[in-house]
């Protein structure tokens, strides 16, 4: 835990260094959480029209953060679905994509998608017109049609029935911050309208819970806005890293280490237990920052971890005026010993992330439609919730219904399996 005297020490140190803490409080975040929802395909009608998307461009450096060392990646994302006993089979399959993130951008002309049933192509296409749905923040959604798909219990456990494949090319950048410059940014009178949604609660990030308001008060002793937001953010993230003990993994696996999705239970569950996965730690950090009035969001992507293993990765970003979105990795901070660091010094993995150019951002939510489209577990992609009484769906059984009869079957595999291909083309020339 961070002691209540920590903020007092920071205030005294800043005073001795001649730094003047800001006095202008931020505007109170809106009380109503956003409820974005992707357009749903309706049988017998034309598909939703594509959303106009600005041409993505490289991230722009500024006096506070430098984006450099770009690397190019090809990313293929395959979902194999073994059961169709869903609550609403008319909903489209959903795969999020972030055309322009803080640290990356996508070549829209390279986007491809395809849906297959029993090996037969149902639909597919290429190009930016595939991004016909809209997710949280500036996510876009590739929507795979499911019209005509029916549930056949006779082959439920025999083979993959449905496959959803997407492909795109992304350019990803590393980040370096000027910590001293960031400490000079004061609290704004109000946050830009473009980031106010990132002050609101969302699925798995229950920032409106009293648990997080109380934690902010505990960390700051009521003096949160007497230090710059950058220093306040460091204190809050360090508090989360000290409070949440690691239990579990980033990735949720099935039999044979097949990838199912993400092991995540949410900020509130982790705060109440004092333990959580790396994903839960990200959720807690984001919830604390939002509760303190600092825009923040989780980032879910695909990349190479510190051991060179390619896997699903989760990190976070916070927003400051003029600087923009700034990345940080709570699990790496915790691993490297953040509890002993001085908040007035530069922190590796907090703003400065040398390996960020090896991560392809995919989503700002753990499942589309603010989590409501999670199929059998949280796994970035989505459809309709599998008709099961348990979530995540246990790996040793499926549940479905035929009429009024509920069937529960033992299975050798999981309801859905993810397969990735992440190919690096190395560093690219920025000019």
C-alpha angles and dihedrals in degrees: 000000000000110000121238089242092064094085091046090054091050092049092050092046092049090050091052090049091052095247115144114217114225120257102193110101119218121250115270110263116247112270098222117080118225119256106202116176131185116240110265122224112238118208113248095021134095116271119259114279119251117266116241109254127191115235106266118241137188115281112265121235120225136181090282105043134024122207113202149134096061120200127192123226137184111212125194117186119192126185119192113197119198101183135042099190093120131152094242115017092179092071116100123246109258131211118175124220130180108215092189121018129169090264106025148029134205130230096232093199090065096059114120132172136179137178121204131186115199089342094308118118112243099177143333146151147163142244135046093305087079089071093084097142134067125218136179118324108337097339118131125203131223105215119208113198119235098185110143096018112134133185116251111185092190092073097030095116100028106074147348106285101186133029128188117192130183133176135187143155121237136185112215129194138204120231135224123182134200098229095191091052091049090054088062094060109104128211108277122237085236136355121247112269090239092069102036092098087062087065092061132087119258137175109310091003103083096177092159091066116114087232090074096040088054092047091053089052091048093051096045102031086225093303098099097131095046087082126053116271090248091059092042090052091052092051092049095047091048089050090054092048090051095044102047116065115206116257121159135004139281092244127057110220135198130198114324091016091288110166115248101169139270128344101223134143101171143253098284095049091049093047092050094047098037089226135084148142122275086264091055090051089055089050091051092049092049092046092051093048092049091047087054092052098256116127111240139158142186119245120208118193150138125260150108120304125214090279092053093252115142111230147127110298132193127197136148144239134206128197129230127176114265091003096066124199114357121195128223136170113218095189092054091045090053092046092051094051106260092169090078099046128109111240090218091063130077112270121209110231090023104094094328107077114163094185097049089103087068093060125083111205112221109165147003093214132054090234133005124266090040090298097311093107095058106131109199099336139353104289109147092253121075149188125158124325113272111247097252133127091224132061124227085034109242112255094229099057147034127205126206141150135237105192107311094339120101116213123201115188134186112233140192092215143033128267090250136014130194126217122188136192116191113179120184122211090188128231117349132207112257094206 
